[in-house]
Amino acid sequence: MNKYAPPQFSIKLLHPKYWGVWFSFGVLALFVNLLPYPLLLKSGQALGMLGTKLAKSRVKVAKRNLELAFPDKGQDEIAQLTEENLKNTGLAFIEMGMTWFWPTWRLKRRIRTTNFQQAIDFEKEGRGVLLCHPHTLNLEISARAFAVLGYPGSGVYRPNNNPVYDLIQYWGRTHNGNTLVDRKNVKEMIRVLKRGQRLFYLGDHDYGRNKSVFVPFFAVKDACTTTGANMLFSLTNCAMIPVTGFRDEKGLYDLNLADSIHEHFPKDDLAAGATMMNEAYEKVIMRQIDQWMWVHKRYKTMADETLPRGLRYKSQQ
């Protein structure tokens, strides 16, 4: 039996213990399809503000991350960025529903592209592309946007422990031809790139010190950073393109492809490669700071192993 086989529906998933999950996603699907976009936008932001009352620890994490990343910003600006980021965090739930449950025509009319031709050109060359996408809060929309435009790719994901949630998540993320690769299935990631296809790569979080180096990320000089890009590039000679899909003031999502970075990528130097990746992520995140996932403890792993994990956040709890 293939341990990486996609989830399948079975009669067991109709057990009463899963009814709450089915009901919740059913309500979300109806909600995002029946309401006009302006109301969805306001609802998501209101949900985010409610979250600031119910999950105060996440608010503190976002604020602390912004303080660490941008020490030159004043407290008023940090507070404003934190508030906007939490609004967008609530909106991310609505945008996930839009991605999973909107019909293709409705999503497509909200997508705009910038510098997209290079992705098409690499496909014509038969060259795989590592789409280096940071953990923006509207990441789900970016992924489906590629497929909506006729250029599907593969996303790396972690199967959910709840089988119904996992089934719905898998179904929602594979619209229009996208596929999913289990995060532990590195061989399949390599095959995707060697076949000349696109693979979404989210290397901007702190995944722990295993297969990582400590290099600058914004103002923190020793941020724990994965070296996965070095490995994938060395084995496949893929193209590498930083990508974002930020929402603009009109409610349109700009699938923005920065210029490719593989031409000068130092594949044999792990620290230099991770540094270059972080610099690329920084550049695209700066386009819309408040739409990145600041609620994640990006700086929790310390370079000094004798220091406790999450030390930078202890005084904030």
PAMIDREN-460917 format. One record per residue (C-alpha): residue number from 0; x, y, z; residue in one letter. Coordinates in steps of 0.1 Angstrom, whole numbers, plus 5000, padded with zeros to 4 digits. Layout:
// residues N
i; east; north; up; aa
NUM; X; Y; Z; a
...
This chain:
// residues 317
i; east; north; up; aa
0; 5000; 5000; 5000; m
1; 5013; 5034; 4991; n
2; 5018; 5054; 5023; k
3; 5015; 5086; 5003; y
4; 4982; 5077; 4986; a
5; 4957; 5106; 4985; p
6; 4928; 5105; 5009; p
7; 4897; 5086; 4997; q
8; 4860; 5089; 5007; f
9; 4846; 5060; 5026; s
10; 4814; 5053; 5044; i
11; 4832; 5056; 5077; k
12; 4836; 5093; 5072; l
13; 4798; 5097; 5076; l
14; 4801; 5086; 5113; h
15; 4784; 5111; 5136; p
16; 4818; 5121; 5152; k
17; 4826; 5138; 5119; y
18; 4793; 5156; 5114; w
19; 4806; 5188; 5129; g
20; 4834; 5190; 5103; v
21; 4811; 5183; 5074; w
22; 4786; 5209; 5087; f
23; 4813; 5235; 5093; s
24; 4827; 5232; 5058; f
25; 4792; 5231; 5043; g
26; 4784; 5264; 5060; v
27; 4817; 5279; 5048; l
28; 4809; 5268; 5012; a
29; 4775; 5284; 5013; l
30; 4788; 5316; 5030; f
31; 4815; 5323; 5004; v
32; 4793; 5315; 4975; n
33; 4762; 5335; 4985; l
34; 4778; 5367; 4998; l
35; 4793; 5393; 4975; p
36; 4831; 5399; 4978; y
37; 4829; 5432; 4998; p
38; 4809; 5415; 5025; l
39; 4833; 5386; 5025; l
40; 4862; 5410; 5029; l
41; 4845; 5428; 5059; k
42; 4835; 5395; 5075; s
43; 4870; 5381; 5073; g
44; 4885; 5412; 5088; q
45; 4859; 5412; 5116; a
46; 4867; 5376; 5123; l
47; 4904; 5386; 5126; g
48; 4895; 5413; 5151; m
49; 4875; 5388; 5171; l
50; 4905; 5365; 5171; g
51; 4926; 5392; 5187; t
52; 4903; 5389; 5218; k
53; 4902; 5351; 5218; l
54; 4939; 5343; 5209; a
55; 4959; 5370; 5226; k
56; 4990; 5349; 5225; s
57; 4990; 5350; 5187; r
58; 4987; 5388; 5188; v
59; 5018; 5390; 5210; k
60; 5037; 5367; 5187; v
61; 5028; 5388; 5157; a
62; 5038; 5420; 5175; k
63; 5071; 5405; 5187; r
64; 5080; 5392; 5153; n
65; 5075; 5427; 5138; l
66; 5096; 5442; 5165; e
67; 5124; 5417; 5159; l
68; 5122; 5421; 5121; a
69; 5119; 5459; 5120; f
70; 5136; 5473; 5151; p
71; 5137; 5508; 5135; d
72; 5099; 5510; 5133; k
73; 5082; 5529; 5162; g
74; 5056; 5513; 5185; q
75; 5027; 5531; 5168; d
76; 5037; 5517; 5134; e
77; 5042; 5482; 5149; i
78; 5008; 5483; 5166; a
79; 4991; 5494; 5133; q
80; 5009; 5466; 5113; l
81; 4999; 5441; 5140; t
82; 4963; 5451; 5138; e
83; 4962; 5449; 5100; e
84; 4980; 5416; 5101; n
85; 4954; 5401; 5125; l
86; 4926; 5414; 5103; k
87; 4942; 5397; 5073; n
88; 4947; 5365; 5094; t
89; 4910; 5363; 5099; g
90; 4904; 5370; 5062; l
91; 4927; 5341; 5053; a
92; 4900; 5317; 5065; f
93; 4875; 5333; 5041; i
94; 4900; 5333; 5013; e
95; 4906; 5296; 5019; m
96; 4869; 5291; 5015; g
97; 4869; 5311; 4983; m
98; 4898; 5291; 4970; t
99; 4883; 5257; 4978; w
100; 4846; 5264; 4970; f
101; 4844; 5292; 4944; w
102; 4837; 5282; 4908; p
103; 4866; 5288; 4885; t
104; 4850; 5317; 4867; w
105; 4845; 5337; 4899; r
106; 4880; 5333; 4911; l
107; 4895; 5339; 4877; k
108; 4880; 5374; 4874; r
109; 4898; 5384; 4906; r
110; 4933; 5373; 4894; i
111; 4958; 5396; 4878; r
112; 4994; 5386; 4868; t
113; 5027; 5404; 4868; t
114; 5058; 5390; 4850; n
115; 5041; 5357; 4843; f
116; 5056; 5350; 4809; q
117; 5088; 5335; 4824; q
118; 5068; 5307; 4839; a
119; 5054; 5299; 4805; i
120; 5089; 5301; 4789; d
121; 5104; 5277; 4814; f
122; 5076; 5252; 4807; e
123; 5083; 5254; 4770; k
124; 5120; 5245; 4778; e
125; 5109; 5215; 4798; g
126; 5125; 5229; 4829; r
127; 5110; 5224; 4863; g
128; 5103; 5255; 4883; v
129; 5106; 5259; 4921; l
130; 5080; 5285; 4929; l
131; 5094; 5302; 4960; c
132; 5063; 5314; 4977; h
133; 5064; 5329; 5012; p
134; 5037; 5321; 5038; h
135; 5014; 5349; 5027; t
136; 4979; 5347; 5042; l
137; 4964; 5343; 5008; n
138; 4987; 5315; 4997; l
139; 4958; 5293; 4989; e
140; 4945; 5317; 4963; i
141; 4980; 5319; 4947; s
142; 4983; 5282; 4943; a
143; 4949; 5278; 4926; r
144; 4955; 5308; 4905; a
145; 4983; 5290; 4886; f
146; 4959; 5262; 4878; a
147; 4930; 5286; 4869; v
148; 4954; 5302; 4844; l
149; 4962; 5268; 4829; g
150; 4996; 5262; 4845; y
151; 4989; 5239; 4875; p
152; 5016; 5228; 4899; g
153; 5023; 5207; 4929; s
154; 5020; 5218; 4965; g
155; 5037; 5203; 4995; v
156; 5013; 5196; 5023; y
157; 5009; 5180; 5057; r
158; 4980; 5155; 5059; p
159; 4955; 5165; 5086; n
160; 4949; 5141; 5114; n
161; 4911; 5145; 5110; n
162; 4903; 5123; 5080; p
163; 4873; 5144; 5069; v
164; 4892; 5176; 5071; y
165; 4921; 5159; 5052; d
166; 4897; 5148; 5025; l
167; 4881; 5182; 5020; i
168; 4915; 5200; 5022; q
169; 4929; 5177; 4995; y
170; 4899; 5181; 4973; w
171; 4899; 5219; 4978; g
172; 4936; 5222; 4969; r
173; 4935; 5201; 4937; t
174; 4911; 5221; 4917; h
175; 4919; 5227; 4880; n
176; 4947; 5202; 4879; g
177; 4969; 5210; 4909; n
178; 4984; 5181; 4927; t
179; 4997; 5176; 4963; l
180; 5029; 5160; 4975; v
181; 5032; 5148; 5011; d
182; 5059; 5169; 5029; r
183; 5078; 5137; 5037; k
184; 5078; 5125; 5001; n
185; 5110; 5142; 4989; v
186; 5115; 5117; 4960; k
187; 5082; 5129; 4945; e
188; 5092; 5165; 4948; m
189; 5123; 5158; 4929; i
190; 5103; 5138; 4902; r
191; 5080; 5168; 4898; v
192; 5108; 5192; 4890; l
193; 5126; 5167; 4868; k
194; 5094; 5162; 4848; r
195; 5096; 5200; 4840; g
196; 5066; 5208; 4863; q
197; 5061; 5235; 4890; r
198; 5066; 5229; 4927; l
199; 5055; 5253; 4954; f
200; 5083; 5258; 4979; y
201; 5076; 5275; 5012; l
202; 5111; 5279; 5028; g
203; 5104; 5311; 5049; d
204; 5094; 5295; 5082; h
205; 5114; 5281; 5111; d
206; 5113; 5243; 5107; y
207; 5138; 5235; 5134; g
208; 5176; 5230; 5133; r
209; 5175; 5197; 5113; n
210; 5188; 5205; 5077; k
211; 5189; 5242; 5085; s
212; 5214; 5270; 5089; v
213; 5213; 5302; 5108; f
214; 5214; 5332; 5085; v
215; 5198; 5367; 5084; p
216; 5160; 5371; 5079; f
217; 5151; 5408; 5081; f
218; 5169; 5423; 5112; a
219; 5175; 5389; 5130; v
220; 5210; 5378; 5120; k
221; 5207; 5342; 5130; d
222; 5173; 5330; 5119; a
223; 5169; 5293; 5116; c
224; 5164; 5286; 5078; t
225; 5159; 5254; 5059; t
226; 5184; 5244; 5032; t
227; 5158; 5225; 5012; g
228; 5162; 5248; 4981; a
229; 5199; 5239; 4979; n
230; 5190; 5202; 4978; m
231; 5162; 5205; 4952; l
232; 5182; 5228; 4930; f
233; 5214; 5206; 4931; s
234; 5194; 5175; 4921; l
235; 5172; 5189; 4894; t
236; 5188; 5221; 4881; n
237; 5153; 5237; 4883; c
238; 5145; 5273; 4877; a
239; 5137; 5293; 4908; m
240; 5111; 5321; 4909; i
241; 5099; 5341; 4940; p
242; 5061; 5344; 4939; v
243; 5034; 5363; 4958; t
244; 4997; 5367; 4953; g
245; 4989; 5397; 4974; f
246; 4955; 5413; 4975; r
247; 4953; 5450; 4964; d
248; 4930; 5478; 4975; e
249; 4905; 5468; 4949; k
250; 4902; 5432; 4961; g
251; 4922; 5418; 4932; l
252; 4949; 5392; 4937; y
253; 4982; 5400; 4919; d
254; 5000; 5368; 4910; l
255; 5034; 5385; 4909; n
256; 5064; 5366; 4897; l
257; 5098; 5382; 4906; a
258; 5127; 5377; 4883; d
259; 5142; 5342; 4885; s
260; 5171; 5338; 4909; i
261; 5186; 5304; 4900; h
262; 5212; 5319; 4876; e
263; 5233; 5329; 4905; h
264; 5221; 5305; 4932; f
265; 5251; 5291; 4952; p
266; 5240; 5255; 4954; k
267; 5272; 5242; 4970; d
268; 5272; 5267; 4998; d
269; 5243; 5260; 5022; l
270; 5245; 5292; 5042; a
271; 5249; 5314; 5011; a
272; 5220; 5296; 4994; g
273; 5197; 5301; 5025; a
274; 5208; 5337; 5027; t
275; 5199; 5343; 4991; m
276; 5165; 5327; 4995; m
277; 5158; 5348; 5026; n
278; 5167; 5379; 5007; e
279; 5144; 5369; 4979; a
280; 5116; 5363; 5004; y
281; 5122; 5396; 5022; e
282; 5120; 5415; 4989; k
283; 5086; 5401; 4980; v
284; 5072; 5403; 5016; i
285; 5080; 5440; 5017; m
286; 5054; 5445; 4989; r
287; 5027; 5439; 5015; q
288; 5041; 5434; 5050; i
289; 5007; 5430; 5067; d
290; 4997; 5401; 5045; q
291; 5025; 5377; 5057; w
292; 5020; 5352; 5084; m
293; 5036; 5371; 5114; w
294; 5016; 5349; 5139; v
295; 5041; 5321; 5133; h
296; 5071; 5321; 5157; k
297; 5096; 5326; 5129; r
298; 5125; 5332; 5153; y
299; 5119; 5304; 5179; k
300; 5149; 5282; 5172; t
301; 5181; 5296; 5187; m
302; 5216; 5292; 5171; a
303; 5230; 5285; 5205; d
304; 5217; 5251; 5214; e
305; 5221; 5258; 5251; t
306; 5194; 5285; 5249; l
307; 5158; 5274; 5252; p
308; 5136; 5273; 5220; r
309; 5114; 5303; 5218; g
310; 5135; 5325; 5241; l
311; 5129; 5356; 5220; r
312; 5092; 5353; 5228; y
313; 5093; 5344; 5266; k
314; 5090; 5380; 5278; s
315; 5060; 5385; 5255; q
316; 5039; 5356; 5269; q
